Amino acid sequence: MVESIDLRAMDKKEKILLMEKLWNDLINNGDFESPLWHKMILSEREEKLKNGDEKAIEWEEAKKSLKE
């Protein structure tokens, strides 16, 4: 077990890589299931897309919008 990780010594890229490794490990090596409310929100969004109440946008456009 890791006793401590000096996050202050890590740059942004290293922290993101660490988060990705942790997330992948949780998903692939554990009994991990998304909470029910995640599934409910995704179902609602899929329904809105099918009904034409919302439209999908490209990932690059979404990232730009989030940054603004």
Protein Blocks (a to p, Z undefined) as FASTA:
>chain_A
ZZbdcfklpcfklmmmmmmmmmmmmmmmcccdddfklmmmmmmmmmmmmnopaccddfkl
mmmmmmZZ
